[in-house]
Amino acid sequence: MQTVTIAGQHVPAIGMGSWNMGDDPLKENDEINAIHAGLDAGAKVIDTAEMYGSGNAETLVGKAIKNIARDQVYLISKVLPSNASKAKMEQSLDASLKRLGVDEVDLYLYHWRGGVPLSETVDELQRLTQAGKTKAWGISNFDIDDLKELWQLPNGSKAAANEDLYNLSSRGVEYSLLGWQKAHDLPFIAYSPVGAPDSLDSHLDEDKTIQTVAKRHQASIYQILLAWVIRQPQILAIPQSSNAKHAADNIHAGDISLTKDDLALLDKAFPAPTKKLPLDVL
Ligand SMILES: NC(=O)c1ccc[n+]([C@@H]2O[C@H](COP(=O)([O-])OP(=O)(O)OC[C@H]3O[C@@H](n4cnc5c(N)ncnc54)[C@H](OP(=O)(O)O)[C@@H]3O)[C@@H](O)[C@H]2O)c1
């Protein structure tokens, strides 16, 4: 599978999300098994956040990686906008580290923009990085204007990645954002890469065109969706699954190369944007 380089660290281009995990004790075994299946299949990245289940997802991830060598996982967590201040961020990160059972995360993201001045948030993200509590910092749910504003700040261009919604039925970021990120060497992390079937009205899993492409590759629809998201360099997809077979299949999608003909067929059914669209968020 191709790799994505974030602040000098190379990670496989498909990782795992953790939203909605850790909330139900009856599902814990399945969820841990799914994370292990993904790691066994070659994944390294696990994306989580203090917001997910008010810490439950981080606790679940912590349990899942307890006996796994630290360098075998690349941990991403996120700070809530309400905690993204000089007064509160370090406490938030310390609590995340405790729940995850690690001394530092690999990437700490500002989850979405809130009321704290951006310069204060960036200064604190930078300070905590220098303090060794995260290897790098980044942002999430930033659109192109937010990134331009960020780049004006003294340490703004030290951001190591931006995480936004991106999947075949939500291609707005292709109009200008992806190009801007490429030009500024800012890796893109794609959330909801299979269309978050439980929460979005996407019905991608029933689409005939994707089914046709899936048949050509003897793959599942989900695998085609993931191969499509990572078809360009420096894009990391973080599908979430609580099912061990799905989780492993998702990682194996990194071995699928879509042909020009596949891409043309998918473009016809799901056209690229022809104008700037508002950033999709979940
Ligand atoms: N930064 C942000 O603001 C933000 C926002 C949203 C999400 N995220 C992150 O991105 C991650 C992924 O996004 P998401 O959870 O919204 O959506 P997603 O990964 O697009 O979709 C997750 C859903 O897809 C199903 N699924 C995944 N792989 C499958 C497969 N191979 N076969 C069948 N079903 C499959 C899962 O069900 P099963 O359990 O049955 O497999 C789950 O219900 C999140 O978990 C979170 O870490 C970040």
The ligand as an ORCA input file, in Angstrom:
! r2SCAN-3c Opt
* xyz 0 1
  N     -12.425     15.432     12.174
  C     -13.732     15.311     12.218
  O     -14.469     16.282     12.423
  C     -14.349     13.964     11.980
  C     -15.724     13.841     11.713
  C     -16.253     12.574     11.474
  C     -15.420     11.457     11.519
  N     -14.090     11.601     11.822
  C     -13.179     10.423     11.918
  O     -13.262      9.682     10.701
  C     -13.624      8.339     10.994
  C     -14.430      7.769      9.852
  O     -15.576      8.531      9.583
  P     -17.055      8.016      9.947
  O     -16.990      7.067     11.080
  O     -17.885      9.225     10.058
  O     -17.538      7.309      8.597
  P     -17.052      6.108      7.662
  O     -15.766      5.554      8.097
  O     -17.182      6.625      6.277
  O     -18.238      5.060      7.910
  C     -18.310      4.269      9.057
  C     -19.401      3.239      8.860
  O     -19.109      2.453      7.700
  C     -19.277      1.096      7.962
  N     -18.213      0.371      7.257
  C     -16.895      0.679      7.249
  N     -16.215     -0.199      6.489
  C     -17.127     -1.097      6.038
  C     -17.026     -2.261      5.217
  N     -15.869     -2.663      4.729
  N     -18.178     -2.945      4.951
  C     -19.365     -2.529      5.431
  N     -19.523     -1.441      6.213
  C     -18.400     -0.724      6.518
  C     -19.128      0.916      9.452
  O     -19.943     -0.150      9.901
  P     -19.314     -1.540     10.490
  O     -18.870     -1.241     11.877
  O     -20.461     -2.488     10.423
  O     -18.188     -1.956      9.592
  C     -19.604      2.263     10.012
  O     -20.981      2.217     10.273
  C     -14.403      8.473     12.322
  O     -14.533      7.236     12.975
  C     -13.545      9.476     13.049
  O     -12.390      8.861     13.596
  C     -13.545     12.834     12.018
*
